[in-house]
Amino acid sequence: MPTKPRVQVTPDHNLALDLVRTTEAAALASARWVGRGDKNAADQSAVDAMRLLFNSVPFEGVVVIGEGEKDEAPMLFNGETLGAGGGTPFDVAVDPIDGTRLVANGEANAMAVVAVAPKDTMFNPGPCVYMEKLAVGREGRGIIDIGAPIEVNVRMMAKVRGMEPEEITVAVLDRPRHAETIAKLRKVGARVYLIRDGDVAGAITAAQRGTGVDLLYGIGGTPEGVIAAAALKCLGGEIQGRLYPRDEAEKKAALDAGYDLDRILTTDDLVQGDDVFFAATGITDGALLEGVRYTRDGATTESIVMRSRSGTIRVIQAEHRWFKLTTLSGSRYGPDLDAHHGPAAGRQRRGHRSED
């Protein structure tokens, strides 16, 4: 008996809403841990919720950008297949919590994020854990150059916007390794907006109009750089990056794997093609999204979903009723959550995040 031919599909508008459901689930599950000092528990809750919802989506996705291999945290691991199946596989980049430390400490700008692109179009970081990044919105596209001094980039942005360098704001990851760059920015007169974590949110904030941030600079996770590239492709912005080995062992591993450490990676190098989806839901309040808010009978979320092909950007405010969530997931607060005692007791953890 002949087998039924496999249907070849491409992402459509329905996938955008399906992706938002996964980030909403992750945000709702992890928000119970805001300010409780346990970033691993928050991360595990987000991972479990995102995985459960992903596996109801009618597509086949393969995780190519996950968080687990970098720091042995709870993970959606590289190579894991997500979705209910059917159709052509797609690359999936996930960060169930962009900013686990922000959640643990009850700080701003934590969110759940996911990006989807056609198969084999996302950059594979391999052993390259960190990269230097420079991100900007559409007005700065074609203007920035990560190979140039940061002061030059500030002056170029000021020129293209008809502003003075003193009116340009640069978001920078607050790390000791950026002390020299911060000093240079202040010397040129730029305003410096330090962010503790969450450079995916930082890159989007730099690319979105009306946020008051013009550029993002920082040496941070390479996986987050790929996810940010997906978002900026949808926004019409630009990100440039250079791989940044932290020691000789990482440098040797990267070179042995064939990576060019001098190469400047563009947005198209990090995410190819023109049909990219990106979705994010706020966990804590931030410059980009409002965090999860609880009510007597449920919760509210705010999300953003984007598609590069159409250039559509949607902000979605949703109300979630506990009764409906219980029906769908078997618990009041979402997957793996108990109605009275929070996350299920006794779950085995897999190490901790190293957000340095």
N, C-alpha and C positions, 0 to 999 in steps of 0.2 A: 504494500500500500504506500503510495507516494506521501512524503512528508509535506506538511504545509510550509511554503516558503516563509522565511523570516521577514517580517515587515521592517523596512528601513524608515526611521523617523528622524525628524530634527526637532530641536526644542521649539515649543510654541508658547503662546501667551499663558496657557494654563500652568506651565512649569513655574512661572514666576510666583504665582500664588501658592503652589506646592512648596516652593523653597521658603517662603515666608512662614508657612506652617511649621517647618523644621526649626527655624530660628526662634519663633515664638515659643515653641515647646522647650527649647534649651533655656531661653530667658526665664520662663515661668518656673522651671525646675530649679535653676541655680539662684534665682532671686531670694529664695528662702534662706540662703546662706550669706546674704549681704551683711557685712559687719561682724560676722561670727568667727573670724580669724582662721578659718579652715578652707584654704584655697583648693586643696585636693578634693574635699567633699563637694564643694561647689562645682568643680570641673567634672567629677564623676557623674553628678546629677545631670549636668548639661549634656554630657556625652550620651548617657543612657536615653535621655529624652529625644535628642536629635536622631540617634540611630533608630529608635522606634518609629518616629514619624517618617524618616527617610524611607524606611522599608515598606511604607504604604504608597509611595509615589510610583506611578506607572512609567518607570524608565529604568535603565541600567547604568549606574554610575560606578566608577572606580576611583577610590580615594588616591590622589597623587600628591596632595599636600595635606598632611596631617600633623598633629602636634606631638604625638607620642614619641617618635624616634629621637627627637631633640633632647628631651629631658625625662623620659621614662614616666611621664604623667599618665593619668587615665586618658585613653586615646580612642579616636577613630583612626585605625592604623593604615599606613600606606599599603595599597594593594587590596584593601577591603572592598568588597562589592556591596553597593547600596541600591535600594530600589526594589520594586516588585517585579522587575524584569520586563522584557519586551522592547525591541527596537535596538538601535545602535548604541554602543556604550559611549559614555561621556566622561571626561575628566571632572573630578570633584575636588575642590579645595575647601577645607573646613577649619574653623577655629570656634569650637562651641562656646568658649569665652575668650574674647580678646581683652585681656586684662584680668587674670584670675586674682592677682594681688589687689586690684581695685575692688573686686567683689569682697574679698576677705576683709579688707579694711574699711569697707563702706565708702569708697571714694568714687568720684565721677568718671564717666566716659567708658564704662565697661559695656560690652555688647556681644551678642552672639552673631557670627557671620558665616556665610557660605557663598561659594562661587562655583559656577558650572560652565564648562566650555566644551566644544567638540573634542573627541578623543585625540590624544597626543599633541595637544596644543599648549599645554602648560609646562613651564620650565621645571625641570627636575633638579632640585637643589643638591641631590646626592649627599656628600659629606660636608657640604658648605652650610654650616649652621647660621652664620651671620653675614650680613651684607650692609654696605653703606648705601643710604637712600636719600634721594632728593625728589620731592614731589610738589606739583603745582597744578593749578586749575587751567582751564582752556586759554585764558589770557596769556599765560606764560608758556604755552606749548610752542616748542621750537626755539625758546629763548634760553631756558636753563641749560647748564653744562656742569655736571658733577665733577668734571675734570678741572674746572676753573675754581679759583678761590671763592669762598662763600660770599665775600664782599662784592665780587663782580656780579654774582647772581642777584644779590639784593639790589644793586644799582640798575641792573637790566630790568628787573621786575618793576622798580620805581619808574623807570623810563617808559616802559610799555603801558603803564597805568596812568601816566601823567602825574606822578606823585613824587615826593621826596623820600630818600632812604629812611628818614625818621618816621615815615608813615607806614612803612612795611613791617608786618609782624611775621616772625618765623617761629614755628613750633619746633621744639628740640627735645629729644628724649633726655630726661634729667639723669645723666650718668657722668661719672668722673672722666671718662674718656672723651667727653665733649667739652671739657673746660676751655680748651684753646679756641675751639670754634665759637663758643658762647662769648668769649672775650673779643674775638674779631667782630662778631655781630654787634656787640655793644659799642665797639670803637667806631664802626661805620654809622652808628646811630639807629640801627634797627631795633624794634621792640622784640623782646624774646619772651615767648610763651613756653614755659617748661611743662612737660607732661611726664608723669611718673611711668606710665605704661600705656599700652593700647595704641601702637603706631599705625594700625589699620584705620582706626577712628581718626587719628591725627592726619593721615594722608587724605582721607575723604573731607575732613574739615578744611584742609588747605585748598581742596579742589572745588568745594561748594561755595557759591556766591553768598555773601551776606553773613559769613561766620566771623569775619574780622581777622582771619588767618590767611596769609598769602603764600607761604612756603612751609614745607616740612623737611627737616633734616635730622638724620640720626643713623647710627650704626645699631641695627637690631636684627631680629630674626629674618632669615631668608624666606621661610614659608609665608610669613606675614607680608613680605615684599611682593610675593606672587599674588596673594589675595588682594592686596592694595592695588596692584596693577589691573586686576579684573575690574575693580570698582572704578578706577580712573579711566579705563577704556570706555566704560559706560557713561562717565561724566564728561568725556572729551578732554580730560586733563592729561598729564604726563608724569611718569616716574622714571628716573634713571637710577641705576644701581651698579655697585662694584662688589664682588665677593670679598669677604673680609675674614681670612683665617685668623683665629685668636692666638695661635701658637705654631711652632714649627711642625708639630704632629698633624694639625689640621691642614697646614699648607701642603705638606707632603701628600696627604690623602687626596686633597683636591687636585694637585698636579698629576698624581698617579692615575686619577680617574679621568684625566683629560680636560679639566677645566682651565680656562684662560683667566688668570687672576687680574690681568690688566684690562680686560675687555669691559667696556661700558655697556651694560644691559639696558635696553630701552623697554618701553611699555610692550611693544610687539615681540620683543625677545622673551619677555616673561609670560605673556599670554598672547598667542597668535590668534588670527581669525577675527571675524567681526560679528560673531553671534555669542556673546558672553552674557551670562546672567549673574547678578549679585544681589544678595539679600542680607539685611542686618536688622536685629531687634535690640533695643536698648534694655540693659539690665539695671544699670544705675543711671541717674540723670547725667546728661552730658551736653556738650555744645552741639552735637548732631542730633541726638534722639533723647526723648524722655524715657526714664526707666520704668520698670514694672511698678504699678501702683495697686495696692490691695483694697478691696471693698468687702463689705459684709458677705456678699454672695459670690464674689469672684475677684477678678483682677483686670487691669487694663494694660495694654502694651502699645508701643509706638514702633513702627518698622519703616524701613526704606527698601524698596526693590527697584532694580534698574536692569535695563537690557541695552546692550551696545548697538544692536542692529537698528532698533527703532529710536534710540536715544531717549526713551521714555523713562522718567523718574517718578515713582509714586511713593508718597508717604501714607502709611496705613495705620490708622488708630483703631484698635480692636478691643472689644469687651469679651471677657471669657467667664463663663458661668461654671462654678464648681460642679454643679449637677451634671452638666454636659461633659466636663473633663473626666468626671468619675465614670461616666458611661463609656467614654472612649478609651480611657487608659487604666481603669480599675482602681484609681486612687484620687483623692480630692485635689491634690496639688500637681498631679501629672505623673509621668512614668517614674517608678522607683521611689515614690514619696508616700509616706504614711500620713493619714489625716491628722494624727495627734502628735506624732513623735518625729516628724521630719524624715530624712532619708532612712531607708531601711537599715536597721542595725546590723553590724557584723560584716559589711561589704569589704572585701579585700581591696586595698589600695595598691598602686603600682609606683611608688616613689613620690617625687615631688618636682614641681616646676623650678626651673633655674632662670628666673627672669632678671638677668643682669644686663 
